[in-house]
Amino acid sequence: MYGIILAGGSGTRLHPLTKVMSKQLLPVYDKPMIYYPLSTLMMAGIREILIISTKECLPLFNKLLGNGEKLGLSINYAEQLNPDGLAQAFIIGKKFIGNDNVAMILGDNIFSGNGFSKILNRITERKNGATIFAYQVVDPERYGIVSFNKDKKVISIEEKPINPKSNYAIPGLYFYDNDVINFAESLKPSKRGELEISDLNLIYLDQKKLHVEVLDRGFVWLDTGTNESLHQASSYIETVEKRQGIRISCIEEIAYNLGYISDDQLLKIGKSMESSDYGKYLIDIVNG
């Protein structure tokens, strides 16, 4: 399975000054925001990754992550000329995906929870259909919304409805079979002028090939698209890391635990930043 990170421009809900760079290069407490979606794909066992962003931001991502070799990954880059909708990512990434299945995560989404990697690995074993997630929120009008009947079967999907039928938002993490390319190419722009991811999911729903995983209260999903949510995410990461002595979404640690890099490779990375607590943490992992 291949993975796509859609890391667009600054996002209009953040301070205008962030328009000079991708918000995914902003720090969320102790690491760049892009580390969080990248770590999610890694926990799903995905090593072939395409980062889609703007012409201005791609060199910055490339400088930060390179070709992914130091993490045991293969990272490629592609430009999104205009923000024409999330579903456009599968058209841009058509050649990259080839004949394989694909997962896509938005560059400003953070997931955390015990056992999440097991859920991700179970999903990647599905060969057909699509899998999305549902997460209860207090402001559903901001998101794509999924509604269920009394038997917990999906009955509708709406994109940022004025009067939501449920409080279950669809987080920015999606898994699709290879049909997603043809489906994306068949979409017509919505009233917003975008190729909507909700319309893509509706195709799978109509074909009875849509799976929905409900994330319970043991999981945390953060969409850092506003100044407030960006601050909340940083506070959450800081609290957990300082209390437990672990690092959330530490991509070097994940690569090491998955066997993608060796003791020597992790130690080299750690020593390259040993003046920081982050680097010392990586060195401590090698030293047990």
Protein Blocks (a to p, Z undefined) as FASTA:
>chain_A
ZZddddddeojmbcfklmmpcfklpcehjacfklmmmmmmmmnopabdcddddfklmmmm
mmmnmnolmnopacdddddfbagbjklmmmmmmmmnmmaccddddfkbccddehklmmmm
mmmmpmgdcdddddddfblmlpccddddfkopafbdcehifbdcbfcdcdfbdcddfklm
mmmmmpccdfkopacfklmmmmmmmnopaccddddfkbccddfkbfklmmmmmmmmmmmm
mmnopaehilklmmmmnopacfklmmmmmmmmmmpmklmmmmmmmnZZ
